[in-house]
Amino acid sequence: MDDEDLVVSRPNPVGAVMALDAAADLLASAADKFAMEDYEGAFSDARNSMRLASSALLLRDGYVAVTLEATTSYLEERYTGMVPVESWMEMETAFPGETAGIMGRLLGALGKNKRIDRESTEQALAAARSFLRSARAILGVR
């Protein structure tokens, strides 16, 4: 990780709580979409919930990460064993064809894209619930 990928700022506890609230809202949206069998939407909202919860932790500590790698490296170092970073990373990398970009299009053209289904969405929801619980405990928010 480059030093430029993790920017030092002022600790922002209010912003952290706001990000955590938004993460909780996204997780609720994911559960609603799952109930309507919108697995892609639910998966996306669950993953975005983890992204916001991770941002909440960095905001509280006075950092902004420019890359996913910077975020995960920071969380693994600062909160070793407290935040399910591995589960989050599994959700980030589970469906490479979902992302825009040349690799995603190439995988799609070759028929190699995995599809988001009920099982993968259940895993994403479980990971997001665990991540949010961890972030709330660290921040001391119920």
N, C-alpha and C positions, 0 to 999 in steps of 0.2 A: 504494500500500500504506500503510495506517495504521500508525503506530508501535506500536499495540496488537496488531497481527497477528503481530509477531515479538517474542517475550518473551525477555529476557536471563536466562540461568541460569548455573550453573557448568558449565564444560566437563566432559563425562562420557565419558571414553574407554572405560570398561568398558561403559557402556550403549550406546555406539556400536558396539562389537564385537558385543554381544549382538543389537542390531538388524540388523547385517550378517549374522550367522549365521541369524537368522530369515528375512531376505530370501533367503539362499541356499536355505534349506529350502523356502520358497514357490516358488522357481524350479524346484527339483527336483520338487515336487508338480505344478507346471504342466507340466513335461515328461512326467511320468507320465500326467496327465490327457489331454494331447495324444495320447500313444500309444494311449490308450483311446478316442480320438475324442470326448472330452468337451471341445469347443472353448470353450464358455462358462466352464466351470470353469477350464480352462487359461488363458484370457484373463484372468479375474479374478485368479488366483494370480500371473500374470506382472505384472499392473498393481500388485497389492499388494506384490510384491517390490520394485518401483521405489519405491513409497511408503516402505517400510521402509528401503531403501538411502538415500533422501534424508533420512530422519529420522536415520540414523546419522551423516551428515555434519553435520547441524545439532547433534546431541548432542555430537559431538566438539568443535565450535566454541563450545558454550555457548549454544545457542539452542533455542527451541521455537517452531514456527510454528503459528499458529492456523488459517490458511487455506492452501489450495493456492496461491493467488496469492502469499502471503508466502513460501512455500517456494520456488517457482520463481524469484521475484524475487531472493531471497537467493542461490540457487545460480547464477543467471545472472551476478550481480554478483561473487560471491566466487570462483567456479570457471569463469570465462568460457572456453569451449572445451574444458573438461576433462570435463564431464558432459553426456550427451546429453539435455538438458532438453526440447528440441523433440520428440524421439521419444517421450518420456514423455507430454508434453502431447497429442500425437496420440492416444495410447492412452486418455488421460483423457477426451477429447472425441469419440472416434470413434463411440460408441454412446450418444447422449443419451437414448434411450428405455429404456436399461437401468437408469437411475437411478429411484428412487422419486420421486414428486413430480408435481405437476400437469402440467408440460411433458412428462414421460415418458409419462404416461397419455394426454395429448392426442395426442402423436405416435403412440402405439400405436393409439388409436381411429381415427386418420386413415390408418392403414396405412403410416406414414412411417418406422417403425423399421427401421434397418438390422439385419441379423442377423449375429451373430458366426459366422464361418465358418473354414475351415481356413486360408485365406490371411491373414485378419486376425489369427488366432492365431499364425501363424508370424511375422508382423511384431511382435506383442507379445512373443513369446519372444526374438526377436533384440534388440529394444530393451531388454528386461530383462537379458539377458546382458551387453550393452554397458554398461548403467547399473551393474550389479553390478561388472563389471571396473573401471570408472572409480572407483567408490567404494572398492573394495579398494586400488587403486593410491594414491589420496589418503590413505587411512588407514594405508597400509603393511602391509596384511594380505594374506596369500596365500589 
